[in-house]
Amino acid sequence: MSRQSPEKRVQRSIVLAAEALGFVVSSFSQARASKQTAGIPDLFLTHPKHRFTCWIEVKAPGRKPTLEQKVWHQTAREAGNHVFVCDSVESFVTEIRKEGFPCE
């Protein structure tokens, strides 16, 4: 039995799917308190070939972003960034497709 949290399992599946699609994945998630900017998403994905970048806030199914996360996400979106809250690989793929990423 895996001791990994539901959110970490979702994150791992999204990372594997993103890498399979050719993304370079940078992780910002922290298991404990850090001096990182409050609200910053868990993952930053870059796809040079398709000139596509996005931030991914990973949530376990049924969980919602915190107020700090919502504020960070909104500010980043207003600046033209793609920011998605995903609770599964399916939600990740749905979000990037909506923004024009060619999932093959």
N, C-alpha and C positions, 0 to 999 in steps of 0.2 A: 504494500500500500504506500502511495506517495505521501510524504509529509509536507509537500509543497502546498501553499495556500491556493484557493481557487483562482485568485487574481494572477498569481505567478504562473499557473498552468495556462491560463488564457494568454498571458504575455508571451510565454514560450511558443505557443502555437502560432501566434501572430508573427513573431520573429521568424520562425521557420517558413511560414507562407511568404513573408516579405522577401526573405533571402532567396527563396525559390523563384520569385518574380524578378530578381536582379537588384533589389534594393540593398544599399549599404545601411546598416542599422547601428544607431548610437543609442545607448541606454542611459537614462537619467534617473531611473527609479532607485529609491533608497529604502532599505528595510528599517532604518532608524532615523531619528532626527538628524538633519544635516544643515549646513550653512547654505544650501542650495536655495535658489529663488522659490518662494512659496508659490505653489500652483503650477509649476512647470510640469508639462506632461512627461510620461514615462519613456517615450521613444521618439527619436527624430529619424526619419527615413529619407534617404537621398537616392534618386535614380538618375545618374548623369545622362544616360542614353536618351531618356524621355524628358529630361529637364523638368523633373517633378520632385518636389519635396513636401513632406507633411509631418506634423506632430501627431502622436497617438497617445491619448489618455486611456490606459487600460483599466477596465473595471470588471469585477466579477459580475456574473449575471444578477440583475436586480439592484446593483449598487449604483449610486449617482455621484457625480462630481461634487466636491466641496465648494463652498462659496469662493475661496481663494482660487481654486482651479477654474471655476466659471469666469472669474474676472480676468485671469491670465489668458484663457482661451479667447474671450471676447476681444481683448486688446490685440492679441496676435491676429485674429481674423480681420479686425479693422485695418491692420497694417498689410493685409493681403496674403496672410499665411493660411494654409490648409491645416485645420485642427479638427481631429475626429475623436469622439469618445466611442471606444469599441469594447464589446463584451464577448466577442467571438471572432474567429477567422471570417465567418460569413459577413459580419457587420463591417469588418475591415475592408473586405473586397467590395462590398456594396458602396461604401463611402468613397473609395478611390475611383471606382467606375463612374460614380456620379460626377466626379471632377474631371473626367476625361482620360483617366489612366487606362491604357489598353491591356487589360488582364487577358493573358493568353494561356 
